[in-house]
């Protein structure tokens, strides 16, 4: 994988990755509890978005953690992240839910 994207989405805000801070009360920090999904993006378009989202949702259900967003909200978030990050249009979107 290449370098992380310079703009991230954390707790409802888009911000520079270098400014992102996770609360010590975050569930993932306290219990090592969470799920992640990595979606490749080619020419600015997420590859097999539905399948990646379905896998994330199944993984979250297995640990009894609700999916915080609807499929369309995730799709919008991906679009916004891709748009806010300059550079190559072939990249990865790494999602972690805790």
Secondary structure, 3 states (H helix, E strand, C coil): CCCCCCEEEECCEEEEHHHCCCCCCCHHHHHCCCEEEEEEEECCEECCHHHHHHHHHHHHHHCCCCCCCCHHHHHHHHHHHHHHCCCCCCEEEEEEEC
